[in-house]
Amino acid sequence: MDNLLKSLLMSDGISGYEENAGKIMTEALSKVCIDVKTDSFGNVIAKGGKIGAKKKIQIAAHLDEIGMVVKHITRKGFIYFIKIGGISDTILPGKTVNIINRKGKHIVGIIGTKPPHLMSAEEAQKPIKYENMFIDIGLSSKEEVLKKVEIGDQIIFEPSAGVLNGDFYYGKAADNRISCYAMVKVMEEIAKKNIEAEIFACATAQEEVGLKGGKTSSFKIDPDFALVIDTTIAGDIPAIEEKVSGLKLGQGVAITIIEASGRGTIVPQKIRNLILSVARENKIPHQVDIIEGGMTDAAVIYTNRQGILTGILSIPTRYIHAPASVFNIKDVEAAVALSAKTIEKVVKEL
């Protein structure tokens, strides 16, 4: 596994706490871009292409991950939390987490619940809510815990990253760090070419809690065209019918046309036709994605200001919003290739 990809997957950075992941992106983008800065909102923004050119292109990949935050510490040293981003309560019991304190130290904990053996018949019939879960870090008093953990500290799932088998990789925070990785690789490709546009690579903050960084960064840049790179739900597992999602790992990058049944982005026809033609002309493996639920930064970018022409490329991923996800590195590579070629064509034709 590429070192940059692994570092991004292992890094901490829930919504509003993206600093450490942002440092990794800043270092990576600084090698192929100029003027890499973190703005007041937490977006990492780098410039590439022809600086000062009339046309402006924005690439956006959100930097934040889902997670939790410390809310309350009991007298006996157990930690209650709130969720940040969309997390199903069903996946939480028994999971290993890391609490990142203000000194940057990782404190290991286990999410605990009332044992099923001691539940009443009525309790056993109901799903356990996260409000009734707690984190055990192996200390016996609030005073001991407060020496290591404070209210407001971020909590991430146990960091993981590696090769599952062949081209199948796994890792924490694949949504959306694999797209951040892809964006760096796109900027590497752009640096090799003479593109008559200023290209802004934006690792956006707080996407998981309201698409916030996409809104602020695109307002600041005011691009002629924006390309959002994100993950999407792969349907090639037993729990999903093909009519719900026909996307498969290893079959190419997904060209998203509609998200959230139209409540999110409806990609303009000329943009979706352009991206599809680029994929076909360059024989880049691709799939087409229609999403009934969920949306990306594109939803706030394309409605910003007077409206911004925006496209979406999504990397099919299994088990999004879980402690670890599975993806195919070939799909990431296809996302890089199609992004770079799309930007070239946009600059020439739009």
Stockholm file with secondary structure:
# STOCKHOLM 1.0

chainA/1-350         MDNLLKSLLMSDGISGYEENAGKIMTEALSKVCIDVKTDSFGNVIAKGGKIGAKKKIQIAAHLDEIGMVVKHITRKGFIYFIKIGGISDTILPGKTVNIINRKGKHIVGIIGTKPPHLMSAEEAQKPIKYENMFIDIGLSSKEEVLKKVEIGDQIIFEPSAGVLNGDFYYGKAADNRISCYAMVKVMEEIAKKNIEAEIFACATAQEEVGLKGGKTSSFKIDPDFALVIDTTIAGDIPAIEEKVSGLKLGQGVAITIIEASGRGTIVPQKIRNLILSVARENKIPHQVDIIEGGMTDAAVIYTNRQGILTGILSIPTRYIHAPASVFNIKDVEAAVALSAKTIEKVVKEL
#=GR chainA/1-350 SS CCHHHHHHHHSCCBTTCCHHHHHHHHHHHHTTCEEEEECTTSCEEEEEESTTCSCEEEEEEECCBCEEEEEEECTTSCEEEEEESCCCGGGCTTCEEEEECTTCCEEEEEEECCCGGGCCHHHHTSCCCGGGCEEECSCCSHHHHHTTCCTTCEEEECCCEEEEETTEEEETTHHHHHHHHHHHHHHHHHHTSCCSSEEEEEEESCCTTTSHHHHHHHHHHCCSEEEEEEEEECCCSTTSCTTTCCCCTTSCEEEEEECGGGTSCBCCHHHHHHHHHHHHHTTCCEEEEECSSCCCTHHHHTTSTTCCEEEEEEEEEESTTSSSEEEEHHHHHHHHHHHHHHHHHHHHHC
#=GC SS_cons         CCHHHHHHHHSCCBTTCCHHHHHHHHHHHHTTCEEEEECTTSCEEEEEESTTCSCEEEEEEECCBCEEEEEEECTTSCEEEEEESCCCGGGCTTCEEEEECTTCCEEEEEEECCCGGGCCHHHHTSCCCGGGCEEECSCCSHHHHHTTCCTTCEEEECCCEEEEETTEEEETTHHHHHHHHHHHHHHHHHHTSCCSSEEEEEEESCCTTTSHHHHHHHHHHCCSEEEEEEEEECCCSTTSCTTTCCCCTTSCEEEEEECGGGTSCBCCHHHHHHHHHHHHHTTCCEEEEECSSCCCTHHHHTTSTTCCEEEEEEEEEESTTSSSEEEEHHHHHHHHHHHHHHHHHHHHHC
//
